[in-house]
Amino acid sequence: MSDFDAIIVGAGAVGLACGYALAKRGLSVAVLEREGRIGAGVSSRNSEVIHAGFYYRTGSLKARACVEGRRALYAFLDAHNVAHDKCAKLLVATDAKELAGLEQIALQAEANGVEGMTRLSGAEARALEPELNALAALHFSESGVMDAHGYMDALAGEIEARGGAIVLNSPFLGARPLPEGFAISVGGADPTTITATRLIVAAGLGAQACAHTIEGMPLSAVPKQHLGKGSYFTLFGVKAPFRRLIYPLPIPGALGTHYRRDLGGAARFGPDLEWVEQEDYRVDPERAASFYETIRRFWPGLPDGALVPDYAGIRPKIHGPGEAQPDFVLADAGVHGLGKLLCLFGIESPGLTASLALGEEVARRLRA
């Protein structure tokens, strides 16, 4: 008999959501985290935006999980008194060349079942946000911002309330298949080996490295990882200009440098996209020049010298420069042939929004 019904590697938003989905089904669960706190990786370095679900190819896991996850997320945040603001989003076209792209996204949103979308003229958009430059816009009433750490704390509380454990400072060192599950090596101050019927790798930037330590994992089942760095700048000395999220049209590989007013009232811009070879979270002040150029397309009133470096995140991408952006990858037995093992790769945006739906998807695939 195994020590646990399920071990989850990674205590970020998606790993905790997987633990929550499994614990709700009455399974004994432990979530392993190599750091000394939950959400120390990708989940702590993002925009904390709740996405509506209109960017992603109809029928894809990203599209479905984003829409389903967003609906479940608002209910979860309300039930657990986690701070959030359904402030809405304006996706803007700032010149005539962008109008066709804007309409294509509108059609994608309708096909994806995204509720609360309204097409706006430039005048209608400016009536909502007077400082905005827009020739036309799409208004998405279901978009918002949230307290990601408060959300993860609530997920951890739900897991523990059901008898599960969040085990910090406990890096995953590898696993080997057993007839009824896996023997899992755990490092830390007191290294040990535990057994589990199910093993879920939701380790963000560490997913590929973890997968390669599992005996019998085919190399073909582990997609190559690429690092997409995104820097953020904060508005200093100027009042936040917009109430709503403001997004330009997407750029290749990312959603584009956008504006948000966070829950504390600060105005933040980002992320941009920089392909890097290693994790480096310093923000280069020189990148501000491209931020001014991008932001002034939708906010011409941005003053000189008003942007200050804030923070950076690294996206765990599974595509490189010039390559099409793929769907989320949930590698299960059909891919690797190793029983009740599921590895999640390429969980970048909209991973936070989609996390509850991804947890449910993992539980279904593992027949929990």
Buried (B, 14 or more C-beta within 10 A) or exposed (E): EBBBBBBBBBBBBBBBBBBBBBBBBEBBBBBBBBBEEBBBBBBBBBBBBBBBBBBBBEEBBBBBBBBBBBBBBBEBBEEBEBEBBBBBBBBBBBEEEBEEEBBEBBEBBEEBEBBBBEEBEBEBBBEBBEEBBBBBBBBBBBBBBBBBBBBBBBBBBBBBEBEBBBBBBBBBBBBBBBEEBBBBBBBBEEEEEBBBBBBBBBBBBBBBEBBEBBEEBEEEBBBEBBBBBBBBBBBEEEEBBBEBBBBBBBEEBBBBBBBBBBBEEEBBBBBBBBEEEEEEEEBEEEBBEEBBEBBEBBBEEBEEEBBEBBBBBBBBBBBEEEEEBBBBBBBBEEBBEBBBBBBBBBBBBBBBBBBBBBBBBBBEBBEB
